[in-house]
Amino acid sequence: MAKITLSKLRHSYVPNPSSESDYALKEIDLDWTDGGAYALLGPSGCGKSTLLNIISGLLVPSEGQILFDGKDVTTLPPDQRNIAQVFQFPVIYDTMTVYDNLAFPLRNRGRDEAIVKERVMAIAEMLEVTNLLTMRAAGLSPDNKQKISMGRGLVREDVNVVMFDEPLTVIDPHLKWKLRSKLKELHQRVKATMIYVTHDQTEALTFADQVVVMQDGLVVQIGTPVELFERPAHTFVGHFIGSPGMNVLPCELRAGQPYIGTHPVALEGPIKGDAIGKTEVGIRPEFVSLANSGLPATVTKVSDVGRHTVVECEAEGQRINAVIDGVGPAKGSAVHLAFRQDQTRLYVDGWIATEAAQSATETKTETEEQAQ
Ligand SMILES: Nc1ncnc2c1ncn2[C@@H]1O[C@H](COP(=O)(O)OP(=O)(O)OP(=O)(O)O)[C@@H](O)[C@H]1O
């Protein structure tokens, strides 16, 4: 397995790119640690396949380098990169047995039959398909076919990286969660560097330790699922992750204080920089509550979503969601909305522009230091 480095990577499908918009991949710099579980998450057209093809060697980037364990592989063809790929649709040989399908990548590289058997049995056991080993692949259900396809990707021990490209697309919704958790478990057991490409936030957040969120050819944030939820670096991440997504509320800055209409909003911390541009307050619905005082609002919709209730409100001409426990107020009710201050952030031109709230311990330590 390998550490993967993408250095100043850019790609344009246009022969002589002259502006930012000519690039399908704007500049990307990142390090993927050996043995990590990563997801590339973003909507259709954001550049995921372009990046995947650059990593696998199907595409040579217009600019920048790709390194495996520090070795430049930017122009190496796919067969010299030692990569395993699992695609949207199962890639298996229907006429072969499940055993022979799993054995194929190893036999293809001339591995000893004893080693082939050992690896195939281990992978089959992990995937819970040992009872299918003698069956012809043609007779398998779609989810079992995809499991075998995954097994073929995982069976070799010598690959630099295993890449999954929307692998659950053809799987029935009720079986998806099973395969999702199986993949996570497989990563923990196999400990290979894995990259999972998807536009589905649940798949990305379940699988990956680190998620790379892309929009319009740009990496907008790299973080753990918790970091992406708690502190979106960009309003796009706030929208894209979470259900419902983060409230993004246009605001006006007056003497450094944001106002939603006539209502002042308290932020998590000081504003960074000069805050010139489009200013918005970002707060997740989970941190908006119904209170005795706060932003006056009218309830426009109440949805019971199982464990919680989503209360949709209108205030100062804007739609604001609150997620609350228990039964919500009736539609049309007049309420007040309170924003949890340490979760209320300012965004300028989409990017976060407030410093994080200091945790209680940090504040205490500083106070103690000052006292000494
Ligand atoms: N071969 C190509 N020639 C020209 N433009 C391309 C080519 N492949 C992709 N693009 C463009 O590059 C951008 C990124 O596309 P890409 O397929 O990498 O995105 P994606 O996130 O993988 O989307 P999807 O999930 O729909 O595959 C898009 O604007 C797309 O139209």
Ligand as a Chemical Component Dictionary entry (heavy atoms), coordinates in Angstrom:
data_LIG
# 
_chem_comp.id                   LIG 
_chem_comp.type                 NON-POLYMER 
_chem_comp.pdbx_formal_charge   0 
_chem_comp.three_letter_code    LIG 
# 
loop_
_chem_comp_atom.comp_id 
_chem_comp_atom.atom_id 
_chem_comp_atom.alt_atom_id 
_chem_comp_atom.type_symbol 
_chem_comp_atom.charge 
_chem_comp_atom.model_Cartn_x 
_chem_comp_atom.model_Cartn_y 
_chem_comp_atom.model_Cartn_z 
_chem_comp_atom.pdbx_ordinal 
LIG N1  N1  N 0 -13.578 13.704 -21.826 1  
LIG C1  C1  C 0 -14.028 14.919 -21.508 2  
LIG N2  N2  N 0 -13.946 15.936 -22.377 3  
LIG C2  C2  C 0 -14.370 17.172 -22.064 4  
LIG N3  N3  N 0 -14.880 17.507 -20.860 5  
LIG C3  C3  C 0 -14.999 16.530 -19.942 6  
LIG C4  C4  C 0 -14.580 15.184 -20.222 7  
LIG N4  N4  N 0 -14.803 14.441 -19.111 8  
LIG C5  C5  C 0 -15.336 15.273 -18.198 9  
LIG N5  N5  N 0 -15.456 16.509 -18.684 10 
LIG C6  C6  C 0 -15.962 17.702 -17.964 11 
LIG O1  O1  O 0 -15.178 17.876 -16.799 12 
LIG C7  C7  C 0 -15.981 18.232 -15.672 13 
LIG C8  C8  C 0 -15.792 17.200 -14.556 14 
LIG O2  O2  O 0 -16.355 15.967 -14.987 15 
LIG P1  P1  P 0 -16.199 14.594 -14.179 16 
LIG O3  O3  O 0 -16.774 13.498 -15.007 17 
LIG O4  O4  O 0 -14.784 14.449 -13.725 18 
LIG O5  O5  O 0 -17.131 14.883 -12.925 19 
LIG P2  P2  P 0 -17.794 13.831 -11.901 20 
LIG O6  O6  O 0 -17.814 14.511 -10.586 21 
LIG O7  O7  O 0 -17.085 12.539 -11.972 22 
LIG O8  O8  O 0 -19.248 13.669 -12.459 23 
LIG P3  P3  P 0 -20.126 12.325 -12.594 24 
LIG O9  O9  O 0 -20.416 11.874 -11.188 25 
LIG O10 O10 O 0 -21.343 12.776 -13.331 26 
LIG O11 O11 O 0 -19.273 11.353 -13.357 27 
LIG C9  C9  C 0 -17.412 18.322 -16.186 28 
LIG O12 O12 O 0 -17.673 19.676 -16.486 29 
LIG C10 C10 C 0 -17.389 17.486 -17.435 30 
LIG O13 O13 O 0 -18.344 17.965 -18.380 31 
# 
loop_
_chem_comp_bond.comp_id 
_chem_comp_bond.atom_id_1 
_chem_comp_bond.atom_id_2 
_chem_comp_bond.value_order 
_chem_comp_bond.pdbx_ordinal 
LIG N1  C1  SING 1  
LIG C1  N2  SING 2  
LIG C1  C4  DOUB 3  
LIG N2  C2  DOUB 4  
LIG C2  N3  SING 5  
LIG N3  C3  DOUB 6  
LIG C3  C4  SING 7  
LIG C3  N5  SING 8  
LIG C4  N4  SING 9  
LIG N4  C5  DOUB 10 
LIG C5  N5  SING 11 
LIG N5  C6  SING 12 
LIG C6  O1  SING 13 
LIG C6  C10 SING 14 
LIG O1  C7  SING 15 
LIG C7  C8  SING 16 
LIG C7  C9  SING 17 
LIG C8  O2  SING 18 
LIG O2  P1  SING 19 
LIG P1  O3  DOUB 20 
LIG P1  O4  SING 21 
LIG P1  O5  SING 22 
LIG O5  P2  SING 23 
LIG P2  O6  DOUB 24 
LIG P2  O7  SING 25 
LIG P2  O8  SING 26 
LIG O8  P3  SING 27 
LIG P3  O9  DOUB 28 
LIG P3  O10 SING 29 
LIG P3  O11 SING 30 
LIG C9  O12 SING 31 
LIG C9  C10 SING 32 
LIG C10 O13 SING 33 
# 
